[in-house]
Protein backbone atom coordinates (compact mmCIF):
# COMPACT_ATOMS: atom_id res chain seq x y z
CA UNK A 1 0.00 0.00 0.00
CA UNK A 2 1.43 3.32 -1.03
CA UNK A 3 1.68 6.09 1.48
CA UNK A 4 -0.11 9.29 0.58
CA UNK A 5 0.54 12.68 2.04
CA UNK A 6 -2.36 13.83 4.21
CA UNK A 7 -4.17 16.65 2.44
CA UNK A 8 -6.76 17.46 5.08
CA UNK A 9 -10.50 17.49 4.59
CA UNK A 10 -10.54 20.32 2.06
CA UNK A 11 -8.31 22.43 -0.16
CA UNK A 12 -5.24 23.84 1.54
CA UNK A 13 -5.80 27.28 2.96
CA UNK A 14 -3.89 30.19 1.53
CA UNK A 15 -2.79 32.91 3.90
CA UNK A 16 -4.11 36.36 3.03
CA UNK A 17 -2.22 39.59 3.54
CA UNK A 18 -3.69 41.98 6.07
CA UNK A 19 -2.35 45.04 7.82
CA UNK A 20 -2.43 46.19 11.41
CA UNK A 21 -3.18 49.90 11.21
CA UNK A 22 -2.45 52.58 13.80
CA UNK A 23 -3.62 55.00 14.94
CA UNK A 24 -6.95 53.22 14.75
CA UNK A 25 -8.90 56.45 14.27
CA UNK A 26 -7.41 56.80 10.75
CA UNK A 27 -7.90 53.16 9.70
CA UNK A 28 -11.05 53.72 7.63
CA UNK A 29 -14.52 52.30 8.09
CA UNK A 30 -13.92 48.55 7.99
CA UNK A 31 -16.47 45.72 7.81
CA UNK A 32 -19.92 46.76 9.15
CA UNK A 33 -20.58 43.12 10.10
CA UNK A 34 -18.29 43.72 13.08
CA UNK A 35 -21.22 45.71 14.49
CA UNK A 36 -24.28 44.14 12.87
CA UNK A 37 -23.45 40.50 13.66
CA UNK A 38 -22.74 41.35 17.30
CA UNK A 39 -26.08 43.13 17.68
CA UNK A 40 -27.97 40.28 16.00
CA UNK A 41 -26.28 37.81 18.36
CA UNK A 42 -27.39 40.04 21.23
CA UNK A 43 -31.04 39.66 20.28
CA UNK A 44 -31.48 42.78 18.15
CA UNK A 45 -33.97 42.62 15.28
CA UNK A 46 -32.66 43.11 11.77
CA UNK A 47 -35.26 45.28 10.01
CA UNK A 48 -33.10 46.10 6.99
CA UNK A 49 -34.75 46.02 3.58
CA UNK A 50 -33.13 44.10 0.74
CA UNK A 51 -30.64 46.32 -1.06
CA UNK A 52 -31.19 49.13 1.42
CA UNK A 53 -29.33 50.52 4.42
CA UNK A 54 -28.64 48.48 7.53
CA UNK A 55 -31.32 48.95 10.19
CA UNK A 56 -31.31 47.18 13.57
CA UNK A 57 -33.64 47.60 16.54
CA UNK A 58 -33.04 46.72 20.19
CA UNK A 59 -35.11 43.94 21.80
CA UNK A 60 -37.20 46.51 23.71
CA UNK A 61 -37.59 48.63 20.54
CA UNK A 62 -36.26 51.77 22.22
CA UNK A 63 -32.96 52.09 20.31
CA UNK A 64 -32.28 51.91 16.58
CA UNK A 65 -28.90 51.58 14.85
CA UNK A 66 -28.66 52.29 11.13
CA UNK A 67 -25.88 52.53 8.58
CA UNK A 68 -26.54 54.16 5.21
CA UNK A 69 -23.69 54.26 2.68
CA UNK A 70 -25.99 55.25 -0.19
CA UNK A 71 -26.41 58.92 0.69
CA UNK A 72 -23.97 61.76 1.26
CA UNK A 73 -22.27 62.08 3.61
CA UNK A 74 -23.65 58.74 4.81
CA UNK A 75 -22.65 56.82 7.89
CA UNK A 76 -24.05 55.66 11.23
CA UNK A 77 -27.09 56.94 13.11
CA UNK A 78 -27.95 55.71 16.59
CA UNK A 79 -31.28 56.89 17.98
CA UNK A 80 -32.61 56.36 21.47
CA UNK A 81 -36.26 57.04 22.22
CA UNK A 82 -37.40 58.84 25.36
CA UNK A 83 -37.98 56.32 28.16
CA UNK A 84 -38.71 57.13 31.80
CA UNK A 85 -36.19 59.73 32.97
CA UNK A 86 -34.11 59.38 29.80
CA UNK A 87 -34.75 62.02 27.13
CA UNK A 88 -34.58 61.21 23.43
CA UNK A 89 -31.02 61.17 22.11
CA UNK A 90 -29.04 60.83 18.89
CA UNK A 91 -25.51 59.99 17.81
CA UNK A 92 -24.21 60.26 14.25
CA UNK A 93 -20.84 59.01 13.00
CA UNK A 94 -19.31 59.43 9.57
CA UNK A 95 -18.87 56.61 7.08
CA UNK A 96 -15.08 56.49 7.65
CA UNK A 97 -15.43 56.07 11.41
CA UNK A 98 -13.71 52.73 12.13
CA UNK A 99 -16.22 50.04 13.04
CA UNK A 100 -14.10 49.12 16.06
CA UNK A 101 -14.66 52.62 17.46
CA UNK A 102 -18.36 52.73 16.58
CA UNK A 103 -18.68 49.34 18.28
CA UNK A 104 -17.45 50.89 21.50
CA UNK A 105 -20.83 52.63 21.63
CA UNK A 106 -23.05 50.00 20.02
CA UNK A 107 -21.63 47.11 22.07
CA UNK A 108 -22.37 49.13 25.21
CA UNK A 109 -26.03 49.29 24.17
CA UNK A 110 -26.25 45.53 24.83
CA UNK A 111 -24.75 45.61 28.32
CA UNK A 112 -26.20 46.68 31.68
CA UNK A 113 -25.15 50.15 32.77
CA UNK A 114 -22.29 50.22 35.29
CA UNK A 115 -23.02 51.44 38.80
CA UNK A 116 -19.98 53.74 38.60
CA UNK A 117 -20.47 57.33 37.49
CA UNK A 118 -19.26 57.67 33.88
CA UNK A 119 -16.31 59.91 33.02
CA UNK A 120 -15.89 60.62 29.31
CA UNK A 121 -12.44 62.17 29.78
CA UNK A 122 -10.85 59.44 31.92
CA UNK A 123 -9.99 57.04 29.04
CA UNK A 124 -8.41 59.92 27.12
CA UNK A 125 -6.34 61.05 30.10
CA UNK A 126 -5.11 57.48 30.61
CA UNK A 127 -3.73 57.51 27.05
CA UNK A 128 -2.07 60.91 27.58
CA UNK A 129 -4.37 62.97 25.38
CA UNK A 130 -3.84 66.73 25.61
CA UNK A 131 -6.77 68.56 27.25
CA UNK A 132 -7.53 72.26 27.17
CA UNK A 133 -10.40 74.61 27.98
CA UNK A 134 -11.35 77.41 25.61
CA UNK A 135 -14.26 79.44 26.87
CA UNK A 136 -17.31 77.19 26.78
CA UNK A 137 -15.41 74.46 24.90
CA UNK A 138 -13.39 71.67 26.46
CA UNK A 139 -11.23 69.64 24.08
CA UNK A 140 -8.96 66.60 24.35
CA UNK A 141 -6.61 65.82 21.44
CA UNK A 142 -4.66 62.63 20.75
CA UNK A 143 -0.86 62.80 21.15
CA UNK A 144 -0.36 62.80 17.37
CA UNK A 145 -3.04 65.44 16.86
CA UNK A 146 -5.16 63.32 14.50
CA UNK A 147 -8.18 62.68 16.75
CA UNK A 148 -10.19 64.79 19.17
CA UNK A 149 -13.07 64.77 21.63
CA UNK A 150 -14.85 68.00 22.48
CA UNK A 151 -17.73 69.26 24.57
CA UNK A 152 -18.80 72.56 23.13
CA UNK A 153 -21.62 75.04 22.61
CA UNK A 154 -22.80 76.00 19.14
CA UNK A 155 -23.59 79.64 18.17
CA UNK A 156 -27.14 79.15 19.43
CA UNK A 157 -25.89 78.15 22.86
CA UNK A 158 -26.80 74.48 22.52
CA UNK A 159 -24.34 72.06 24.13
CA UNK A 160 -23.16 68.94 22.36
CA UNK A 161 -20.39 66.38 22.12
CA UNK A 162 -18.23 66.42 19.01
CA UNK A 163 -15.46 64.03 18.02
CA UNK A 164 -13.58 62.71 15.03
CA UNK A 165 -10.26 62.26 13.30
CA UNK A 166 -8.52 63.80 10.29
CA UNK A 167 -5.14 63.40 8.63
CA UNK A 168 -3.07 66.18 7.07
CA UNK A 169 -4.69 65.53 3.68
CA UNK A 170 -8.12 66.27 5.15
CA UNK A 171 -9.37 62.67 5.10
CA UNK A 172 -11.34 61.60 8.13
CA UNK A 173 -14.69 61.56 9.88
CA UNK A 174 -16.81 63.35 12.46
CA UNK A 175 -19.12 62.17 15.22
CA UNK A 176 -21.78 64.13 17.09
CA UNK A 177 -23.75 63.26 20.21
CA UNK A 178 -26.70 65.19 21.58
CA UNK A 179 -26.24 66.41 25.17
CA UNK A 180 -28.97 63.95 26.19
CA UNK A 181 -26.90 60.95 25.03
CA UNK A 182 -26.32 58.74 28.11
CA UNK A 183 -22.86 59.49 29.46
CA UNK A 184 -21.90 55.84 29.85
CA UNK A 185 -22.34 55.45 26.08
CA UNK A 186 -20.20 58.50 25.33
CA UNK A 187 -17.54 57.11 27.68
CA UNK A 188 -17.70 53.73 25.90
CA UNK A 189 -17.08 55.58 22.64
CA UNK A 190 -14.17 57.61 24.04
CA UNK A 191 -12.61 54.42 25.43
CA UNK A 192 -12.65 52.81 22.00
CA UNK A 193 -11.44 56.03 20.38
CA UNK A 194 -8.43 56.33 22.69
CA UNK A 195 -7.43 52.65 22.62
CA UNK A 196 -3.81 52.24 21.47
CA UNK A 197 -4.58 48.83 19.94
CA UNK A 198 -4.22 48.75 16.14
CA UNK A 199 -7.06 47.46 13.98
CA UNK A 200 -6.82 45.02 11.08
CA UNK A 201 -7.63 45.82 7.46
CA UNK A 202 -7.29 43.58 4.38
CA UNK A 203 -5.01 44.49 1.52
CA UNK A 204 -6.61 47.15 -0.63
CA UNK A 205 -8.63 48.59 2.26
CA UNK A 206 -5.88 50.56 3.94
CA UNK A 207 -6.31 54.35 3.57
CA UNK A 208 -3.60 56.30 1.79
CA UNK A 209 -2.31 58.52 4.54
CA UNK A 210 1.16 59.60 5.57
CA UNK A 211 0.02 59.58 9.22
CA UNK A 212 -0.77 55.90 9.58
CA UNK A 213 1.64 53.11 10.44
CA UNK A 214 1.07 49.61 9.12
CA UNK A 215 2.41 46.18 9.99
CA UNK A 216 1.94 43.44 7.40
CA UNK A 217 0.55 40.13 8.72
CA UNK A 218 -0.44 36.88 7.02
CA UNK A 219 -3.81 35.56 8.19
CA UNK A 220 -5.61 32.34 7.31
CA UNK A 221 -9.32 32.64 6.43
CA UNK A 222 -10.08 30.14 9.20
CA UNK A 223 -8.35 32.42 11.70
CA UNK A 224 -10.45 35.40 10.63
CA UNK A 225 -13.58 33.28 10.86
CA UNK A 226 -12.63 32.02 14.33
CA UNK A 227 -12.02 35.56 15.62
CA UNK A 228 -15.35 36.74 14.25
CA UNK A 229 -17.16 33.72 15.66
CA UNK A 230 -15.60 34.26 19.09
CA UNK A 231 -17.09 37.76 19.20
CA UNK A 232 -20.52 36.46 18.17
CA UNK A 233 -20.35 33.60 20.67
CA UNK A 234 -19.49 36.04 23.47
CA UNK A 235 -22.51 38.17 22.56
CA UNK A 236 -24.83 35.16 22.58
CA UNK A 237 -23.47 33.93 25.90
CA UNK A 238 -23.92 37.34 27.54
CA UNK A 239 -27.47 37.60 26.17
CA UNK A 240 -28.32 34.11 27.42
CA UNK A 241 -26.92 34.94 30.87
CA UNK A 242 -28.95 38.15 31.14
CA UNK A 243 -32.13 36.43 30.03
CA UNK A 244 -31.53 33.59 32.48
CA UNK A 245 -31.20 36.02 35.37
CA UNK A 246 -34.44 37.75 34.39
CA UNK A 247 -36.41 34.55 33.98
CA UNK A 248 -35.19 32.85 37.15
CA UNK A 249 -35.38 35.82 39.53
CA UNK A 250 -37.86 34.90 42.32
CA UNK A 251 -40.97 36.98 42.94
CA UNK A 252 -40.84 39.46 45.81
CA UNK A 253 -44.60 39.38 46.37
CA UNK A 254 -46.94 36.42 46.52
CA UNK A 255 -49.67 35.76 44.00
CA UNK A 256 -53.20 36.40 45.33
CA UNK A 257 -54.56 33.29 47.07
CA UNK A 258 -51.18 31.56 46.68
CA UNK A 259 -49.05 30.14 49.47
CA UNK A 260 -46.20 32.58 50.15
CA UNK A 261 -43.67 29.78 50.12
CA UNK A 262 -44.82 28.36 46.80
CA UNK A 263 -44.08 31.11 44.33
CA UNK A 264 -43.24 29.73 40.95
CA UNK A 265 -40.54 31.00 38.70
CA UNK A 266 -42.22 33.22 36.12
CA UNK A 267 -41.25 33.91 32.54
TAVEN-V547440 format. One record per backbone hydrogen bond with DSSP energy under -0.5 kcal/mol. CO is the residue of the C=O (numbers start at 1). NH is the residue of the N-H. E is the energy in kcal/mol with one decimal. If there is no record, write none. Layout:
BEGIN
co=CO nh=NH e=E
co=CO nh=NH e=E
END
This chain:
BEGIN
co=13 nh=15 e=-0.5
co=16 nh=219 e=-2.9
co=17 nh=203 e=-1.6
co=18 nh=217 e=-2.7
co=19 nh=21 e=-0.6
co=19 nh=201 e=-2.4
co=20 nh=215 e=-1.6
co=21 nh=199 e=-2.0
co=22 nh=213 e=-3.6
co=23 nh=26 e=-1.7
co=24 nh=27 e=-1.8
co=29 nh=99 e=-2.6
co=30 nh=32 e=-0.6
co=31 nh=34 e=-2.0
co=32 nh=35 e=-1.5
co=32 nh=36 e=-2.5
co=33 nh=37 e=-1.9
co=33 nh=38 e=-0.5
co=35 nh=39 e=-2.1
co=36 nh=40 e=-2.4
co=37 nh=41 e=-2.2
co=38 nh=42 e=-0.9
co=39 nh=44 e=-2.4
co=40 nh=43 e=-1.7
co=45 nh=47 e=-0.8
co=45 nh=57 e=-2.4
co=49 nh=52 e=-2.6
co=53 nh=49 e=-0.6
co=54 nh=67 e=-1.9
co=55 nh=47 e=-2.5
co=56 nh=65 e=-2.7
co=57 nh=45 e=-2.8
co=58 nh=61 e=-2.1
co=62 nh=81 e=-3.2
co=63 nh=58 e=-2.7
co=64 nh=79 e=-2.6
co=65 nh=56 e=-3.0
co=66 nh=77 e=-2.4
co=67 nh=54 e=-2.1
co=67 nh=69 e=-0.5
co=68 nh=75 e=-1.7
co=74 nh=95 e=-0.8
co=75 nh=68 e=-2.4
co=76 nh=93 e=-2.2
co=77 nh=66 e=-2.5
co=78 nh=91 e=-2.0
co=79 nh=64 e=-2.5
co=80 nh=89 e=-2.4
co=83 nh=86 e=-2.8
co=85 nh=87 e=-0.6
co=86 nh=83 e=-2.0
co=89 nh=80 e=-2.7
co=90 nh=178 e=-2.2
co=91 nh=78 e=-3.1
co=92 nh=176 e=-2.5
co=93 nh=76 e=-3.0
co=94 nh=97 e=-1.9
co=98 nh=101 e=-1.2
co=98 nh=102 e=-2.3
co=99 nh=103 e=-2.6
co=101 nh=104 e=-0.7
co=101 nh=105 e=-0.7
co=102 nh=105 e=-1.1
co=102 nh=106 e=-2.2
co=103 nh=107 e=-2.8
co=104 nh=108 e=-0.7
co=105 nh=109 e=-0.9
co=107 nh=110 e=-1.7
co=108 nh=111 e=-1.1
co=119 nh=122 e=-0.5
co=119 nh=123 e=-0.6
co=121 nh=125 e=-2.4
co=122 nh=126 e=-2.3
co=123 nh=127 e=-0.9
co=124 nh=129 e=-2.4
co=125 nh=128 e=-1.7
co=129 nh=131 e=-0.6
co=130 nh=141 e=-2.8
co=132 nh=139 e=-2.8
co=134 nh=137 e=-2.2
co=137 nh=134 e=-3.1
co=138 nh=151 e=-2.5
co=139 nh=132 e=-2.5
co=140 nh=149 e=-2.3
co=141 nh=130 e=-3.0
co=142 nh=145 e=-2.1
co=146 nh=166 e=-2.4
co=147 nh=142 e=-2.6
co=148 nh=164 e=-1.6
co=149 nh=140 e=-2.9
co=150 nh=152 e=-0.6
co=150 nh=162 e=-3.1
co=151 nh=138 e=-2.3
co=152 nh=160 e=-2.3
co=154 nh=157 e=-2.7
co=158 nh=154 e=-2.6
co=159 nh=179 e=-0.7
co=160 nh=152 e=-2.5
co=161 nh=177 e=-2.2
co=162 nh=150 e=-3.2
co=163 nh=175 e=-2.7
co=164 nh=148 e=-2.2
co=165 nh=173 e=-2.2
co=167 nh=170 e=-1.8
co=171 nh=167 e=-2.4
co=173 nh=165 e=-2.0
co=174 nh=94 e=-2.5
co=175 nh=163 e=-2.7
co=176 nh=92 e=-2.4
co=177 nh=161 e=-2.3
co=178 nh=181 e=-2.1
co=182 nh=185 e=-1.2
co=182 nh=186 e=-1.6
co=183 nh=187 e=-2.5
co=184 nh=188 e=-1.6
co=185 nh=189 e=-2.0
co=186 nh=190 e=-2.5
co=187 nh=191 e=-2.3
co=188 nh=192 e=-1.7
co=189 nh=193 e=-2.5
co=190 nh=194 e=-2.1
co=191 nh=195 e=-0.9
co=199 nh=21 e=-3.4
co=201 nh=19 e=-2.8
co=202 nh=205 e=-2.1
co=205 nh=207 e=-0.6
co=207 nh=209 e=-1.1
co=209 nh=212 e=-0.9
co=213 nh=22 e=-2.1
co=215 nh=20 e=-2.6
co=217 nh=18 e=-3.0
co=217 nh=219 e=-0.5
co=219 nh=16 e=-3.1
co=220 nh=223 e=-0.8
co=220 nh=224 e=-1.9
co=221 nh=225 e=-2.5
co=222 nh=226 e=-2.2
co=223 nh=227 e=-2.4
co=224 nh=228 e=-2.3
co=225 nh=229 e=-2.6
co=226 nh=230 e=-2.2
co=227 nh=231 e=-1.5
co=228 nh=232 e=-1.8
co=229 nh=233 e=-3.1
co=230 nh=234 e=-2.1
co=231 nh=235 e=-1.8
co=232 nh=236 e=-2.4
co=233 nh=237 e=-2.5
co=234 nh=238 e=-2.3
co=235 nh=239 e=-2.2
co=236 nh=240 e=-2.7
co=237 nh=241 e=-2.4
co=238 nh=242 e=-2.3
co=239 nh=243 e=-2.5
co=240 nh=244 e=-2.3
co=241 nh=245 e=-2.0
co=242 nh=246 e=-2.1
co=243 nh=247 e=-2.2
co=244 nh=248 e=-1.5
co=245 nh=249 e=-0.9
co=255 nh=258 e=-1.9
co=259 nh=262 e=-2.1
END
